[in-house]
Amino acid sequence: MMKPAAVTGSLILAGGSYRDASRVARKLRENGYSCVCSPDYRTFEQHTRWLKPDLLLLDIGIYEEFFGDAKRREQVQAIPAIHLVSTAADRTRAFAAGAVDYIIKPVLTEELLLRVRAQIELLQTQKQLAQRNMQFATTLENIGQGVCFFDSDQRLILSNRRYAEVYGLPPELVRPGMTLSEITQLRYSVGACPVVPHDEYLAWCDSINSKSSPQDWTMELKSGKVIRVHHERTANGGWVSTHEDITEHRNAERQIAHLALHDPLTDLPNRAALKQKLETLLEQHRTQGSQFAVLCLDLDRFKEVNDLFGHNVGDMVLCLAAKRLCAAAVGAFVARLGGDEFMVLAEADASSAAQLADLTITVLSEDAEIEGTRIRMGTSIGVAIFPADGDNAAELISNADAALYRAKADGRGTARFFEPQMDKWLRERRALQRDLQAAISEQQLSIVYQPQANIGGGYHWL
């Protein structure tokens, strides 16, 4: 409960005898009030303009004299007035003139002070309430969420502009007294509604309103907006709810999730997405006892493109290769692992995988026209088949990579399926490569001049 402020206020006492008016004014001042006497209308008008009183004490006898003119009445009608009347019969006349209270003369001091105090306290409370209401209204209109209050008959008590704006409605269309059904019908007319029919949505709202605990949900609308709602029952059977447009937030979340699993250059799934998809396929095909293929490929001589034309052109080549690869591998999962390395997961047996590999080589071997320059393209492919070439992700990827390595060693622009001896061959090649790199770094290699001579029609070492 609000505690009223200290009871002080300013009053104008108009009319009556000077003696009586002076006595009443003195008593009011003794009790902390500011009070002046206005014996005539001219003085009263000046006092009203200067002092801006909280309360008027008007002798009923001078009412017609002072306020017989409508313009004069209009000037003071907003100021509460207690009328001093001669008899109880004058009460009706006083209230008809707009009095908030009356006192029968002769004025008793104790009664006067009680009635004045009551009116001043009421006025102060009204001012406090008006201030609180203004603060509440300001807060309500400036929060980022839509807010609405409904009564137990599902009629709108109060809402802010944001509530209408969240659903794409002109604020002036949503008015207190409207039913939930009428408001949702407006939402359906602009597509700011769920995909279910209107009557089904209202039935769902009734089920939500029947729950005593607070409810939270997120709803995607036909318009594409995503709205988050918090709903709470009120003690009288109505409810209050907040409605927040989180479309941008949800889109940002989706974009972040997309970026986490996609290559930013080609927008193909990345290595992390590939691992997730591969684990899903392994689980599915183990259960079904069926095959699928892993195709590992990179672009032939791609380093030359970067060296000759720059990385900007190289990026364009990668994007073109990704587009062509997706067109060739329709229905398959295509990922970019990094650099010029791509991988395709196709639910196919060896025969179908061979056809896909041949098609991929064909489409990726077509020259590219980029910024007026014809660029030669090509690819080599290694293929591993589940479960013959591996029953886990690491093994399948490793064996497809070994087959790719062999395809490149065999002259590029070709596809090779994994064979068990490839693993040994690849390990030996990589071991030789490591040994040569170590020998070079440790200066273990030396160059020896060996002359040759043609003796008897052939070359011989000397």
Secondary structure, DSSP 8 states (H G I E B T S, - for coil): ---------EEEEESS-HHHHHHHHHHHHHTT-EEEEESSHHHHHHHHHHH--SEEEEEGGGHHHHH-SHHHHHHHTTS-EEEEESSTTHHHHHHHTT-SEEEESS--HHHHHHHHHHHHHHHHHHHHHHHHHHHHHHHHHHSSSEEEEE-TTSBEEEE-HHHHHHTT--GGG--TT-BHHHHHHHHHHTT-S-SS-HHHHHHHHHHHHT-SS-EEEEEE-TTS-EEEEEEEE-TTS-EEEEEEE-HHHHHHHHHHHHHHTB-TTT--B-HHHHHHHHHHHHHHHHHHT--EEEEEEEETTHHHHHHHH-HHHHHHHHHHHHHHHHHHSTTSEEEEEETTEEEEEE---HHHHHHHHHHHHHHHTS-EEETTEEE---EEEEEEEETTT-SSHHHHHHHHHHHHHHHHHTTSS-EEE--HHHHHHHHHHHHHHHHHHHHHHTT--------EEEETTEEEE-
